[in-house]
């Protein structure tokens, strides 16, 4: 049996990915926080790596940051 030997040179943090998505969607941290009903500083803390993404936040992120033209 062959195991996957993929070893990326760099792995982005969830906060980096979130920051990139906010820029791509043109949404501010404050707008995102309001739209998923969390405190404004919570998004900042996630981006900085000072807070985890809970299942409720993950669900909210999915609702707001899913491309409606995506066919997945």
ZIDA-V941608 format. One record per residue. N is the residue number from 0. SS is DSSP state (hx for helix, st for strand, lp for the rest). Layout:
# ZIDA-V941608
n=N ss=SS
n=N ss=SS
This chain:
# ZIDA-V941608
n=0 ss=lp
n=1 ss=lp
n=2 ss=lp
n=3 ss=lp
n=4 ss=lp
n=5 ss=lp
n=6 ss=lp
n=7 ss=lp
n=8 ss=lp
n=9 ss=lp
n=10 ss=lp
n=11 ss=lp
n=12 ss=lp
n=13 ss=hx
n=14 ss=hx
n=15 ss=hx
n=16 ss=hx
n=17 ss=hx
n=18 ss=hx
n=19 ss=hx
n=20 ss=hx
n=21 ss=hx
n=22 ss=hx
n=23 ss=hx
n=24 ss=hx
n=25 ss=lp
n=26 ss=lp
n=27 ss=lp
n=28 ss=hx
n=29 ss=hx
n=30 ss=hx
n=31 ss=hx
n=32 ss=hx
n=33 ss=hx
n=34 ss=hx
n=35 ss=lp
n=36 ss=lp
n=37 ss=lp
n=38 ss=lp
n=39 ss=hx
n=40 ss=hx
n=41 ss=hx
n=42 ss=hx
n=43 ss=hx
n=44 ss=hx
n=45 ss=hx
n=46 ss=hx
n=47 ss=hx
n=48 ss=lp
n=49 ss=lp
n=50 ss=lp
n=51 ss=lp
n=52 ss=lp
n=53 ss=lp
n=54 ss=hx
n=55 ss=hx
n=56 ss=hx
n=57 ss=hx
n=58 ss=hx
n=59 ss=hx
n=60 ss=hx
n=61 ss=hx
n=62 ss=hx
n=63 ss=hx
n=64 ss=hx
n=65 ss=lp
n=66 ss=lp
n=67 ss=lp
n=68 ss=lp
n=69 ss=lp
n=70 ss=lp
n=71 ss=lp
